[in-house]
Amino acid sequence: LHLSIRRQRQMCIRDRTESSENDDTYTRQIKELQRQLKRIMEQIERVRASNASAEQKATQLQALNSQAMQVMGQIQKVMELQAKAAQTAARAATRA
């Protein structure tokens, strides 16, 4: 269920090259994190639909829910950084 760090980086690099040239760093990061979250949610659905025992499902769902929460936290952090950068840019533009 867990992707290796190397695999995640490869996917991130591939996705970045597919992203629009106009997307800023924050937007690209958010999109990548949203893709990761989508994959985790798909894994959750597969586990729920599986024939695994209730105990196995509970263990797997707990791990996946933890991963989903971490990714959502990362999305929130990047969005906060994006907002701060926009405020800084707006202040700089008004001074110019």
LINDA-V997677 format. One record per residue. N is the residue number from 1. RES is the residue in one letter. PHI is phi in radians with two decimals (none if undefined). D_FIRST is the distance of its C-alpha to the first C-alpha in Angstrom with 2 decimals. Layout:
N/RES/PHI/D_FIRST ; N/RES/PHI/D_FIRST
//
This chain:
1/L/none/0.00 ; 2/H/-1.57/3.78 ; 3/L/-1.55/6.55 ; 4/S/-1.19/9.62 ; 5/I/-1.05/12.64 ; 6/R/-1.05/14.60 ; 7/R/-1.14/12.45 ; 8/Q/-1.08/12.49 ; 9/R/-1.12/16.20 ; 10/Q/-1.05/16.84 ; 11/M/-1.15/15.49 ; 12/C/-1.11/17.53 ; 13/I/-1.09/20.55 ; 14/R/-1.07/20.41 ; 15/D/-1.12/20.19 ; 16/R/-1.10/23.00 ; 17/T/-1.22/25.21 ; 18/E/-1.47/24.75 ; 19/S/-1.19/25.64 ; 20/S/-1.09/29.24 ; 21/E/-1.09/31.55 ; 22/N/-1.40/32.90 ; 23/D/-1.21/29.75 ; 24/D/-1.39/30.16 ; 25/T/-1.00/27.67 ; 26/Y/-1.09/26.75 ; 27/T/-1.11/26.26 ; 28/R/-1.10/24.04 ; 29/Q/-1.10/21.87 ; 30/I/-1.10/21.76 ; 31/K/-1.07/20.90 ; 32/E/-1.11/17.99 ; 33/L/-1.12/16.67 ; 34/Q/-1.14/17.34 ; 35/R/-1.12/15.36 ; 36/Q/-1.07/12.29 ; 37/L/-1.09/13.09 ; 38/K/-1.06/13.61 ; 39/R/-1.11/10.23 ; 40/I/-1.12/8.77 ; 41/M/-1.11/11.67 ; 42/E/-1.14/11.07 ; 43/Q/-1.11/7.69 ; 44/I/-1.04/9.96 ; 45/E/-1.10/12.58 ; 46/R/-1.12/10.84 ; 47/V/-1.12/10.11 ; 48/R/-1.04/13.71 ; 49/A/-1.49/15.08 ; 50/S/-1.30/13.65 ; 51/N/-1.61/16.11 ; 52/A/-1.15/14.29 ; 53/S/-1.17/16.71 ; 54/A/-1.03/17.31 ; 55/E/-1.14/16.41 ; 56/Q/-1.12/12.96 ; 57/K/-1.07/12.44 ; 58/A/-1.06/14.00 ; 59/T/-1.11/11.89 ; 60/Q/-1.16/8.54 ; 61/L/-1.15/10.61 ; 62/Q/-1.09/12.13 ; 63/A/-1.12/9.21 ; 64/L/-1.18/8.27 ; 65/N/-1.09/12.05 ; 66/S/-1.10/12.52 ; 67/Q/-1.07/10.45 ; 68/A/-1.07/12.48 ; 69/M/-1.11/15.59 ; 70/Q/-1.09/15.22 ; 71/V/-1.14/14.98 ; 72/M/-1.09/17.88 ; 73/G/-1.12/19.78 ; 74/Q/-1.14/19.43 ; 75/I/-1.05/20.71 ; 76/Q/-1.04/23.55 ; 77/K/-1.10/24.49 ; 78/V/-1.14/24.71 ; 79/M/-1.13/26.76 ; 80/E/-1.14/29.03 ; 81/L/-1.10/29.55 ; 82/Q/-1.09/30.30 ; 83/A/-1.12/32.84 ; 84/K/-1.09/34.47 ; 85/A/-1.11/34.78 ; 86/A/-1.15/36.38 ; 87/Q/-1.11/38.79 ; 88/T/-1.08/39.72 ; 89/A/-1.14/40.34 ; 90/A/-1.14/42.42 ; 91/R/-1.12/44.49 ; 92/A/-1.15/45.08 ; 93/A/-1.18/46.16 ; 94/T/-1.29/48.66 ; 95/R/-1.40/50.14 ; 96/A/-1.35/50.65
//
